[in-house]
Amino acid sequence: MANLIFKYSAMNGGKTINILQTAYSYEDKGFKIVIIKSKKDTKGKDNIVARNGMMRKVDILLKENESLLTEKNYKLYYTAKVILVDEVELLSEKQIKELWYIAHLINIPVLCYGLKSNFKGEIFGEGVSKIFAIADIVEEIGSSSFCICGQKAIFNARKVNDKFTDTGPTIVIEDGTKENVEYVPLCSDCYLKYVKIHSNEAKTLAKLVDKVR
């Protein structure tokens, strides 16, 4: 029986490279694959693009409210050995449920790659919440990214005009079309130091520390 699998890491954790390597491994053995990504991911347009420049055209560029359960898409699934999904955090709860049905009713492994949390330190959205709830296997990618201090990165911090921020819309794609927006993987200590240091909780604790001293 096939599974719905969620593989996650922080930014720069090798998710897209992992997809490309998996695609190559299947095709090298003569198997057909299907690659899916959300149209919300404007980076690379209808390609998935790794940070090292490697890219590959997707088979399904999924619109926000588009169903995966269509006759056109089924014709792709039917002959495929595996389905690979990039940036799965951009999919809706309904689309995640459809991936689960595809895996278990058509018996095709569905491997989804993405982030578990956004730049605010929260579960990325309804899609990630759903896939954590129903995925048969959830695993962190072994080549997880590292913080600027060298520790393992947990958070995906956003910088706008070279300054860290935890405000703004959840989805802003780092594709060169937004003004000076970039994402930096950080460990918990550095996320607190650079992003959350001015939060009410941090200020309250700082006052307690000073008072006790």
Beta strands, then each sheet from edge to edge (+ up, - down):
strand 1: 4-8
strand 2: 33-38
strand 3: 47-49
strand 4: 55-57
strand 5: 60-62
strand 6: 82-86
strand 7: 110-114
strand 8: 137-140
strand 9: 155-160
strand 10: 163-165
strand 11: 181-186
sheet 1: 5+ 2+ 6+ 7+ 1+ 8+
sheet 2: 3+ 4-
sheet 3: 10+ 9- 11+
end
